[in-house]
Amino acid sequence: MLLPAKSEVARHLRRYRAWERSMLASPSDVSVRATFEDSGYTLCVLMGKRCAREAAEAAERYLRTNLVTCAQEQPELLSPSGRKTPSGAA
């Protein structure tokens, strides 16, 4: 099971939240909105989610938990089929 480094998740989550605040402060600024959406997309890829809001929530959960708890909450991280493998490898 491969999970992103917590430092990378934290960095991208901070970036996403900063651009979210900027976008909410200037919703008509096309450049700010585009950068916010880019940061959301990056977080989605990093966390394996389709929605930026879900990705941000998953990132926050991941940063609060240890590896075992995270794997139990998100069984799709255990293996492609969502089942545990005998060796622990996907």
VOGU-3710 file (C-alpha; in Angstrom, 3 decimals, decimal comma):
1> mllpakseva> 0,000/0,000/0,000  1,489/3,302/-1,049  0,426/6,463/0,713  1,802/9,952/0,128  4,245/11,452/2,606  2,413/13,352/5,305  4,665/16,354/4,719  3,540/16,502/1,077  -0,116/16,114/2,020  0,223/18,894/4,594
11> rhlrryrawe> 1,963/21,172/2,090  -0,683/20,676/-0,599  -3,529/20,995/1,884  -2,103/24,327/3,144  -1,771/25,521/-0,446  -5,352/24,463/-1,250  -6,745/26,231/1,847  -4,753/29,412/1,118  -6,059/29,580/-2,456  -9,559/28,758/-1,205
21> rsmlaspsdv> -9,434/31,834/1,051  -8,107/33,958/-1,823  -10,819/32,709/-4,165  -13,539/33,410/-1,622  -12,145/36,919/-1,129  -11,962/37,590/-4,900  -14,444/35,249/-6,626  -14,379/37,192/-9,892  -10,582/36,974/-10,263  -10,092/34,383/-12,994
31> svratfedsg> -6,421/33,847/-12,201  -7,087/33,186/-8,515  -9,936/30,807/-9,348  -7,789/28,886/-11,838  -4,972/28,491/-9,326  -7,461/27,383/-6,650  -8,874/24,773/-9,019  -5,356/23,595/-9,910  -4,498/23,179/-6,240  -7,737/21,233/-5,739
41> ytlcvlmgkr> -6,909/18,959/-8,658  -3,455/18,265/-7,237  -4,987/17,365/-3,879  -7,485/15,071/-5,625  -4,691/13,192/-7,386  -2,637/12,975/-4,209  -5,534/11,638/-2,122  -7,234/9,532/-4,810  -10,510/11,452/-4,714  -12,657/12,951/-7,480
51> careaaeaae> -13,861/16,019/-5,588  -11,546/18,647/-4,088  -13,693/18,963/-0,977  -13,512/15,192/-0,424  -9,765/15,283/-1,061  -9,285/18,043/1,513  -11,328/16,106/4,076  -9,367/12,927/3,317  -6,099/14,840/3,678  -7,170/16,243/7,038
61> rylrtnlvtc> -8,204/12,763/8,212  -4,930/11,287/6,977  -2,880/13,898/8,794  -4,790/13,236/12,048  -4,426/9,466/11,939  -1,740/6,861/11,870  -1,279/4,426/8,983  -3,405/1,605/10,443  -6,374/3,833/11,239  -6,237/5,430/7,787
71> aqeqpellsp> -6,194/2,036/6,065  -9,156/0,858/8,122  -11,171/3,982/7,237  -10,301/3,746/3,537  -10,226/0,043/2,604  -9,608/0,895/-1,065  -6,060/1,770/0,012  -5,415/-1,818/1,081  -5,564/-3,318/-2,379  -7,222/-2,593/-5,734
81> sgrktpsgaa> -10,184/-4,788/-4,768  -10,478/-3,249/-1,304  -9,541/-6,522/0,436  -6,527/-7,197/2,567  -3,800/-9,167/0,901  -1,951/-11,923/2,776  1,436/-10,232/2,508  0,116/-6,720/3,012  1,124/-5,798/-0,543  -1,418/-4,574/-3,061
//
